[in-house]
Amino acid sequence: MTGPSDPIPHYFVRDGEGFVPSGLARNPWFDNAVAGGPIAALIGHVIEQAGFDARFEICSS
């Protein structure tokens, strides 16, 4: 369990203009690969931070 002074664990850490995966993002089957879930979360984060117009939609129903 983490306490209030412990850093929050992250799948990726910002490194300049890119991101570096932490051990939490590793693929359970391959040591040199990153799992798909953390990558999807990173893509969602980048889209949210991009500052698109509020009316922007990726898809419509």
N, CA, C and O atoms as CSV, one atom per row, in Angstrom:
chain,resi,resn,atom,element,x,y,z
A,1,MET,N,N,0.842,-1.179,0.000
A,1,MET,CA,C,0.000,0.000,0.000
A,1,MET,C,C,0.883,1.237,0.000
A,1,MET,O,O,1.908,1.275,0.681
A,2,THR,N,N,0.489,2.244,-0.759
A,2,THR,CA,C,1.290,3.455,-0.816
A,2,THR,C,C,0.758,4.492,0.154
A,2,THR,O,O,-0.444,4.565,0.409
A,3,GLY,N,N,1.645,5.274,0.678
A,3,GLY,CA,C,1.273,6.344,1.590
A,3,GLY,C,C,1.169,7.664,0.855
A,3,GLY,O,O,1.450,7.723,-0.342
A,4,PRO,N,N,0.767,8.736,1.548
A,4,PRO,CA,C,0.581,10.032,0.897
A,4,PRO,C,C,1.865,10.626,0.318
A,4,PRO,O,O,1.802,11.429,-0.612
A,5,SER,N,N,3.032,10.245,0.853
A,5,SER,CA,C,4.283,10.802,0.342
A,5,SER,C,C,4.896,9.954,-0.774
A,5,SER,O,O,5.875,10.371,-1.393
A,6,ASP,N,N,4.334,8.763,-1.040
A,6,ASP,CA,C,4.852,7.897,-2.096
A,6,ASP,C,C,4.408,8.422,-3.455
A,6,ASP,O,O,3.279,8.890,-3.603
A,7,PRO,N,N,5.301,8.345,-4.459
A,7,PRO,CA,C,4.891,8.779,-5.794
A,7,PRO,C,C,3.837,7.828,-6.373
A,7,PRO,O,O,3.837,6.631,-6.087
A,8,ILE,N,N,2.956,8.378,-7.180
A,8,ILE,CA,C,1.916,7.579,-7.831
A,8,ILE,C,C,2.577,6.764,-8.942
A,8,ILE,O,O,3.306,7.329,-9.758
A,9,PRO,N,N,2.342,5.454,-8.996
A,9,PRO,CA,C,2.950,4.646,-10.058
A,9,PRO,C,C,2.346,5.002,-11.421
A,9,PRO,O,O,1.146,5.258,-11.526
A,10,HIS,N,N,3.174,5.015,-12.449
A,10,HIS,CA,C,2.744,5.363,-13.796
A,10,HIS,C,C,3.184,4.284,-14.778
A,10,HIS,O,O,4.207,3.628,-14.585
A,11,TYR,N,N,2.387,4.111,-15.842
A,11,TYR,CA,C,2.779,3.199,-16.919
A,11,TYR,C,C,3.889,3.818,-17.769
A,11,TYR,O,O,4.780,3.115,-18.244
A,12,PHE,N,N,3.827,5.141,-17.956
A,12,PHE,CA,C,4.801,5.851,-18.773
A,12,PHE,C,C,5.262,7.101,-18.042
A,12,PHE,O,O,4.517,7.671,-17.245
A,13,VAL,N,N,6.496,7.529,-18.314
A,13,VAL,CA,C,7.048,8.754,-17.757
A,13,VAL,C,C,7.455,9.637,-18.936
A,13,VAL,O,O,8.088,9.168,-19.882
A,14,ARG,N,N,7.090,10.904,-18.874
A,14,ARG,CA,C,7.447,11.834,-19.950
A,14,ARG,C,C,8.963,11.998,-20.001
A,14,ARG,O,O,9.625,12.147,-18.974
A,15,ASP,N,N,9.490,11.967,-21.215
A,15,ASP,CA,C,10.925,12.157,-21.444
A,15,ASP,C,C,11.072,13.103,-22.626
A,15,ASP,O,O,11.075,12.665,-23.777
A,16,GLY,N,N,11.193,14.394,-22.349
A,16,GLY,CA,C,11.245,15.385,-23.416
A,16,GLY,C,C,9.897,15.449,-24.122
A,16,GLY,O,O,8.875,15.735,-23.498
A,17,GLU,N,N,9.899,15.184,-25.417
A,17,GLU,CA,C,8.646,15.198,-26.182
A,17,GLU,C,C,8.020,13.810,-26.292
A,17,GLU,O,O,6.970,13.660,-26.917
A,18,GLY,N,N,8.640,12.804,-25.701
A,18,GLY,CA,C,8.126,11.438,-25.796
A,18,GLY,C,C,7.806,10.864,-24.434
A,18,GLY,O,O,7.785,11.575,-23.429
A,19,PHE,N,N,7.555,9.559,-24.415
A,19,PHE,CA,C,7.236,8.848,-23.183
A,19,PHE,C,C,8.068,7.577,-23.113
A,19,PHE,O,O,8.311,6.926,-24.129
A,20,VAL,N,N,8.499,7.228,-21.914
A,20,VAL,CA,C,9.276,6.016,-21.681
A,20,VAL,C,C,8.441,5.092,-20.794
A,20,VAL,O,O,7.956,5.526,-19.750
A,21,PRO,N,N,8.263,3.821,-21.189
A,21,PRO,CA,C,7.451,2.916,-20.369
A,21,PRO,C,C,8.157,2.528,-19.073
A,21,PRO,O,O,9.376,2.363,-19.034
A,22,SER,N,N,7.372,2.389,-18.030
A,22,SER,CA,C,7.916,1.879,-16.770
A,22,SER,C,C,7.721,0.365,-16.763
A,22,SER,O,O,7.160,-0.193,-17.706
A,23,GLY,N,N,8.168,-0.282,-15.731
A,23,GLY,CA,C,7.990,-1.723,-15.608
A,23,GLY,C,C,6.531,-2.138,-15.532
A,23,GLY,O,O,6.190,-3.278,-15.848
A,24,LEU,N,N,5.663,-1.213,-15.111
A,24,LEU,CA,C,4.233,-1.521,-15.021
A,24,LEU,C,C,3.593,-1.720,-16.395
A,24,LEU,O,O,2.547,-2.360,-16.497
A,25,ALA,N,N,4.202,-1.185,-17.447
A,25,ALA,CA,C,3.637,-1.271,-18.798
A,25,ALA,C,C,4.095,-2.526,-19.542
A,25,ALA,O,O,3.711,-2.735,-20.693
A,26,ARG,N,N,4.894,-3.344,-18.911
A,26,ARG,CA,C,5.468,-4.488,-19.621
A,26,ARG,C,C,4.405,-5.503,-20.055
A,26,ARG,O,O,3.356,-5.645,-19.427
A,27,ASN,N,N,4.705,-6.181,-21.120
A,27,ASN,CA,C,3.847,-7.226,-21.656
A,27,ASN,C,C,4.055,-8.478,-20.803
A,27,ASN,O,O,5.200,-8.814,-20.499
A,28,PRO,N,N,2.999,-9.175,-20.410
A,28,PRO,CA,C,3.174,-10.350,-19.552
A,28,PRO,C,C,3.840,-11.537,-20.248
A,28,PRO,O,O,4.310,-12.451,-19.570
A,29,TRP,N,N,3.895,-11.550,-21.591
A,29,TRP,CA,C,4.455,-12.686,-22.311
A,29,TRP,C,C,5.849,-12.437,-22.872
A,29,TRP,O,O,6.618,-13.378,-23.068
A,30,PHE,N,N,6.179,-11.166,-23.133
A,30,PHE,CA,C,7.470,-10.848,-23.748
A,30,PHE,C,C,8.161,-9.745,-22.949
A,30,PHE,O,O,7.555,-8.714,-22.659
A,31,ASP,N,N,9.422,-9.960,-22.597
A,31,ASP,CA,C,10.170,-8.989,-21.795
A,31,ASP,C,C,10.446,-7.678,-22.539
A,31,ASP,O,O,10.586,-6.628,-21.913
A,32,ASN,N,N,10.523,-7.739,-23.864
A,32,ASN,CA,C,10.905,-6.555,-24.631
A,32,ASN,C,C,9.706,-5.885,-25.309
A,32,ASN,O,O,9.882,-5.181,-26.303
A,33,ALA,N,N,8.500,-6.089,-24.794
A,33,ALA,CA,C,7.297,-5.521,-25.393
A,33,ALA,C,C,6.466,-4.810,-24.338
A,33,ALA,O,O,6.592,-5.071,-23.142
A,34,VAL,N,N,5.614,-3.906,-24.807
A,34,VAL,CA,C,4.706,-3.177,-23.923
A,34,VAL,C,C,3.295,-3.695,-24.173
A,34,VAL,O,O,2.922,-3.940,-25.321
A,35,ALA,N,N,2.516,-3.862,-23.126
A,35,ALA,CA,C,1.148,-4.360,-23.238
A,35,ALA,C,C,0.254,-3.332,-23.935
A,35,ALA,O,O,0.538,-2.134,-23.903
A,36,GLY,N,N,-0.816,-3.800,-24.559
A,36,GLY,CA,C,-1.709,-2.927,-25.312
A,36,GLY,C,C,-2.532,-1.978,-24.465
A,36,GLY,O,O,-2.788,-0.850,-24.885
A,37,GLY,N,N,-2.954,-2.405,-23.280
A,37,GLY,CA,C,-3.774,-1.547,-22.418
A,37,GLY,C,C,-3.089,-0.249,-22.036
A,37,GLY,O,O,-3.683,0.819,-22.187
A,38,PRO,N,N,-1.846,-0.305,-21.543
A,38,PRO,CA,C,-1.146,0.935,-21.219
A,38,PRO,C,C,-0.932,1.840,-22.436
A,38,PRO,O,O,-0.964,3.064,-22.303
A,39,ILE,N,N,-0.716,1.259,-23.613
A,39,ILE,CA,C,-0.559,2.071,-24.816
A,39,ILE,C,C,-1.868,2.783,-25.141
A,39,ILE,O,O,-1.863,3.962,-25.495
A,40,ALA,N,N,-2.988,2.072,-25.023
A,40,ALA,CA,C,-4.296,2.690,-25.275
A,40,ALA,C,C,-4.549,3.830,-24.292
A,40,ALA,O,O,-5.071,4.876,-24.679
A,41,ALA,N,N,-4.187,3.639,-23.036
A,41,ALA,CA,C,-4.358,4.691,-22.033
A,41,ALA,C,C,-3.490,5.899,-22.366
A,41,ALA,O,O,-3.925,7.039,-22.198
A,42,LEU,N,N,-2.273,5.662,-22.835
A,42,LEU,CA,C,-1.380,6.760,-23.214
A,42,LEU,C,C,-1.956,7.540,-24.394
A,42,LEU,O,O,-1.907,8.770,-24.401
A,43,ILE,N,N,-2.499,6.842,-25.389
A,43,ILE,CA,C,-3.109,7.516,-26.536
A,43,ILE,C,C,-4.297,8.376,-26.069
A,43,ILE,O,O,-4.449,9.513,-26.515
A,44,GLY,N,N,-5.129,7.839,-25.178
A,44,GLY,CA,C,-6.240,8.618,-24.637
A,44,GLY,C,C,-5.770,9.855,-23.896
A,44,GLY,O,O,-6.360,10.927,-24.029
A,45,HIS,N,N,-4.709,9.710,-23.117
A,45,HIS,CA,C,-4.149,10.849,-22.371
A,45,HIS,C,C,-3.651,11.927,-23.330
A,45,HIS,O,O,-3.919,13.112,-23.132
A,46,VAL,N,N,-2.932,11.520,-24.360
A,46,VAL,CA,C,-2.382,12.483,-25.321
A,46,VAL,C,C,-3.510,13.214,-26.045
A,46,VAL,O,O,-3.421,14.422,-26.267
A,47,ILE,N,N,-4.564,12.496,-26.413
A,47,ILE,CA,C,-5.708,13.140,-27.071
A,47,ILE,C,C,-6.364,14.157,-26.137
A,47,ILE,O,O,-6.706,15.259,-26.566
A,48,GLU,N,N,-6.543,13.795,-24.863
A,48,GLU,CA,C,-7.149,14.728,-23.904
A,48,GLU,C,C,-6.295,15.980,-23.720
A,48,GLU,O,O,-6.829,17.080,-23.581
A,49,GLN,N,N,-4.975,15.819,-23.719
A,49,GLN,CA,C,-4.076,16.939,-23.495
A,49,GLN,C,C,-3.867,17.802,-24.737
A,49,GLN,O,O,-3.296,18.889,-24.639
A,50,ALA,N,N,-4.316,17.341,-25.899
A,50,ALA,CA,C,-4.080,18.052,-27.162
A,50,ALA,C,C,-4.847,19.364,-27.247
A,50,ALA,O,O,-4.479,20.237,-28.033
A,51,GLY,N,N,-5.898,19.522,-26.460
A,51,GLY,CA,C,-6.633,20.779,-26.444
A,51,GLY,C,C,-7.496,20.996,-27.673
A,51,GLY,O,O,-7.596,22.117,-28.170
A,52,PHE,N,N,-8.123,19.930,-28.169
A,52,PHE,CA,C,-9.020,20.066,-29.306
A,52,PHE,C,C,-10.224,20.926,-28.938
A,52,PHE,O,O,-10.552,21.078,-27.761
A,53,ASP,N,N,-10.867,21.478,-29.934
A,53,ASP,CA,C,-12.110,22.211,-29.757
A,53,ASP,C,C,-13.126,21.299,-29.072
A,53,ASP,O,O,-13.165,20.101,-29.352
A,54,ALA,N,N,-13.936,21.846,-28.189
A,54,ALA,CA,C,-14.903,21.038,-27.437
A,54,ALA,C,C,-15.899,20.329,-28.343
A,54,ALA,O,O,-16.486,19.325,-27.940
A,55,ARG,N,N,-16.102,20.828,-29.558
A,55,ARG,CA,C,-17.033,20.198,-30.487
A,55,ARG,C,C,-16.376,19.102,-31.319
A,55,ARG,O,O,-17.056,18.431,-32.095
A,56,PHE,N,N,-15.065,18.909,-31.172
A,56,PHE,CA,C,-14.350,17.882,-31.925
A,56,PHE,C,C,-14.820,16.488,-31.513
A,56,PHE,O,O,-14.912,16.187,-30.323
A,57,GLU,N,N,-15.113,15.649,-32.487
A,57,GLU,CA,C,-15.499,14.272,-32.222
A,57,GLU,C,C,-14.676,13.344,-33.096
A,57,GLU,O,O,-14.495,13.605,-34.285
A,58,ILE,N,N,-14.181,12.272,-32.518
A,58,ILE,CA,C,-13.440,11.281,-33.284
A,58,ILE,C,C,-14.416,10.453,-34.120
A,58,ILE,O,O,-14.115,10.088,-35.257
A,59,CYS,N,N,-15.572,10.164,-33.557
A,59,CYS,CA,C,-16.605,9.433,-34.282
A,59,CYS,C,C,-17.960,9.886,-33.768
A,59,CYS,O,O,-18.061,10.473,-32.691
A,60,SER,N,N,-18.977,9.618,-34.525
A,60,SER,CA,C,-20.320,9.962,-34.078
A,60,SER,C,C,-21.199,8.726,-34.131
A,60,SER,O,O,-20.914,7.783,-34.869
A,61,SER,N,N,-22.247,8.733,-33.360
A,61,SER,CA,C,-23.114,7.559,-33.338
A,61,SER,C,C,-24.318,7.719,-34.241
A,61,SER,O,O,-25.146,6.812,-34.332
